[in-house]
Each structure stands twice: as C-alpha cells, then as structure tokens.
Amino acid sequence: MTRWRKSSYSANDGNCVEVGRGVGIRDSKAPATHLPLTADQWTWLLSQVSQSSE
C-alpha cells in the first residue's frame, strides 16, 4: 500500500494534490486514480513549479 502525503500548506478541505513515493501524484478528491511519474518526471515537475514561483 502506498503512503500518500500532502503539503503541510494544504487546507483540510480535501482540495489538494497528494504525492505517493515511487507512484506519482493524485487529486485528493479523486483518490482512486493517480498520475504515474518517474523520478525524472518528478524532478522536471518540481523544477517547473519552482521557476513559476520566482
């Protein structure tokens, strides 16, 4: 079973994205499905998010 985690900045209203280590990401409102990501894809995604917040 995958342990899904969400950011500590997320509200408790169930409106967030969760990360499953080695699995991918999912919408907390639709936990039955997820978007699989490789380690390289995860690294790319984080780099894009970091650039957009600058």
Buried (B, 14 or more C-beta within 10 A) or exposed (E): EEEBEBEEEBEEEEEBBBBBEEBBBBBBEEEEEBEEBEEEEBEEEEEEEEEEEE
